[in-house]
């Protein structure tokens, strides 16, 4: 009897051990593929935000249309020449892939009054993308944005037309919002409202996600987007996110520099 129980436990243990090894090996072997798929998903969101994504063309080939640039948020300047080379040398691995601990070394903590998007800290140097016309003038600027919604931080990209005031597209690639409510930020119908909306009135960030529907006769319709039904906090989070990232703490100074380039 005891021998039978011992053998049963030994067989069960062996099966569990083998299954664990198989799962572990599979997880390790698939990790690179999973990371690649995740990176491709972000690239697709960037291309969709810029409204140039074509599912019939290889993502890598499409992404090569974009010019990668880096912004020093503290100075409001684009990294160029020796400064850019030094930064890229220091970050042999993409800055986006740094661990949270390492990112703290390259971030600035935000005070409560400034941190309306509830991101706690902002990177000192951020990556963004330019889409240029054939004559090398700027067509669109694609910018990463993030901010707290209801259950967690929403991560996405917003693209701006060459006037640095008109929104071309908005996409989110990661969030924890409630399905059917706040998660409607992924609804193509809701996202379709953003192209053509304006951001600034006399240098003040005036775009907002309102409560309810936008009145088609509203004189400020260009600065308003329909609220997400049943998701007031998510709607407010999107508004605060954009207000933060287009303030002087975010990308406002970048537009001045790009406007000078244009």
Secondary structure as GFF3:
##gff-version 3
##sequence-region A 1 262
A	DSSP	alpha_helix	2	49	.	.	.	ID=ss1
A	DSSP	alpha_helix	59	63	.	.	.	ID=ss2
A	DSSP	beta_strand	66	72	.	.	.	ID=ss3
A	DSSP	beta_strand	77	78	.	.	.	ID=ss4
A	DSSP	alpha_helix	81	90	.	.	.	ID=ss5
A	DSSP	three_ten_helix	95	97	.	.	.	ID=ss6
A	DSSP	alpha_helix	100	104	.	.	.	ID=ss7
A	DSSP	beta_strand	107	109	.	.	.	ID=ss8
A	DSSP	beta_strand	121	123	.	.	.	ID=ss9
A	DSSP	beta_strand	125	132	.	.	.	ID=ss10
A	DSSP	beta_strand	138	148	.	.	.	ID=ss11
A	DSSP	beta_strand	153	161	.	.	.	ID=ss12
A	DSSP	beta_strand	167	174	.	.	.	ID=ss13
A	DSSP	three_ten_helix	182	186	.	.	.	ID=ss14
A	DSSP	alpha_helix	188	191	.	.	.	ID=ss15
A	DSSP	beta_strand	200	201	.	.	.	ID=ss16
A	DSSP	beta_strand	204	205	.	.	.	ID=ss17
A	DSSP	beta_strand	208	209	.	.	.	ID=ss18
A	DSSP	three_ten_helix	221	223	.	.	.	ID=ss19
A	DSSP	beta_strand	224	225	.	.	.	ID=ss20
A	DSSP	alpha_helix	232	245	.	.	.	ID=ss21
A	DSSP	alpha_helix	252	261	.	.	.	ID=ss22
###
